[in-house]
Amino acid sequence: AKANPLIERACFQCGNSHSVNTDMDNATVAAIGVGAAIAIGASRYMQQDKNSGGAERPQHVGILAMEAYFPQNYLPQTALEAQDGCAGKYTVGLGQEKLAYFDDREDVASVLLNALVRLMEGYGIQPEQVGRLEVGTETLVDKSKSVKTTLLAQLFSGCADIEGVTSINACYGGTAALLNSVAWVESSAWDGRYAIVVCGDIAVYEAGPARPTGGGGAVAMLIGPNAPLAVSGPRCSHAFEVYDFYKPRGDSEYAIVDGKLSQGAYLQAVDECYSGLAKKMDAAAAAAGSATRTTLDSFAFACMHSPYVKLVQKGFGRMYAADMAGGAHRSEWEESAEAKALLACSAAETRDDRNHEKTLRSLSQSRYSKMITPSTTITKSVGNCYTGAVYMNLLSLVSSCAAELPSRRVLMFSYGSGAVATAFCIEARTPSGTNCLTAGGEIFTCARIARVSDIEARLASRTERTVSEFNAAMDLRAARYGTKGYEPSGSLEALFPGSYYLDKVDDLHRRTYARTPKL
């Protein structure tokens, strides 16, 4: 049977040279819907594979394409330092440069919409090609309704057979959505369509020491087989009960934060996830007949959840400490009295000791510069994106190192307060055969992600604001939170062309959205 062109346009190439074949004519496809036709065609193709003895689950499932959204407005951290009378505290102490922020014209739905529409329009993705749309966010405008349906209403008209909802656990929701979507593509339930993950947040804090650690933005990722960024190999999670950062109040979007406890929980999660992942990777290597031991040298790069860059430096130092405990990198530390003192302490003791922390940051600095720094461009300039943070870092890495990424392994660490964390691996690769949207189209590659996202130019095109404008926006958001029957007063001029925005909240708290004209 020949491939129907309507279905061929929407089907997955699945890492091989032939598309889903079906004998359905255009009238049949129109009658049952393209989505159903794709599923039927994919099912027939997979059954043909089974009948011929060549059945194989989708391989190298992961991220085919990525896009990001961050607001046009930002405040230099030096301006906050000047206001608060603490020169260097936020730029040197936190490692941050700029703080992206939103007024009342943008809520979490508009932020996620803007990342999603950039992905779909940038890559020509059609609604009928998507079978799963999953959201990760902790910025809730409703305690019951998933923001996923708002995304569907704006961008997936006529396509209702799409799985997925919102995953919530502080900053971890994006990783939950990604792993769920990868599992769906790898499962027997997969019908041949793509999955899309959208994750992001608006991170705001009340005036005080936590406010400079805010920020916001979102990442959208297309998930499928034969990906240039394949989620592969063992992974290790660590979940435990801790009240380090939580949002029990319905009258405020501000979290209750115990900064010292939250930092300790993050570092504990790094310790447990990294050591657990290394053990699993070592076991897998042993099963394959190799005596290779997993260390930081097993990875070319690393992307870590980043509330602020200095915490990432501390977390990376914890990984180096685990390597030291196993005898790795000995030539770098065996002459150091501080390193030997560190090795005499338990992991918990070294987490809480400032001198040990400085020792680890110093010893791991060269590796940090090589493995982590390329992934920090966006987070330094935007701030904390909560669920989107580690994927903003991955996009930064791809944008900075697209040419050298293929055949390299990336260590990923995701953390969400409360707490749940996971360390996993991404294998950067050059896709085999074709993995494009349409026959003869452009394939998905790391280089294409870097080109389409154009991160450096977009960051440079933003508008610098004053500290008084920033404070006014924060006050406006606080005043609007939880209210009804209003039209936002934030300026549409402060939005990028083609941006979705919150148009109105009616007397029943129902939200409507509009879009600024595109250039």
Secondary structure, 3 states (H helix, E strand, C coil): CCCCHHHHHHCCCCCCCCCCCCCCCHHHHHHHCHHHHHHHHHHHHHHHHHHCCCCCCCCCCEEEEEEEECCCEEEEHHHHHHHHCCCCCCCCCCCCCEEECCCCCCCHHHHHHHHHHHHHHHHCCCHHHEEEEEEECCCCCCCCCCCHHHHHHHHCCCCCCCECCEECCHHHHHHHHHHHHHHHHHCCCCCCCEEEEEEEEEECCCCCCCHHHCEEEEEEEEEECCCCEEEEEEEEEEECCCCCEECCCCCCCCCEECHHHHHHHHHHHHHHHHHHHHHHHHHHHHHCCCCCCCCHHHCCEEEECCCCHHHHHHHHHHHHHHHHHCCCCHHHHCCCHHHHHHHCCCHHHHHCCHHHHHHHHHHCHHHHHHHCHHHCHHHHHHCCCHHHHHHHHHHHHHHHHCCCCCCCEEEEEEEECCCEEEEEEEEECCCCCCCCCCCCCCCCCHHHHHHHHCHHHHHHCCEECCHHHHHHHHHHHHHHCCCCCECCCCCHHHCCCCCEEEEEECCCCCEEEEECCCC
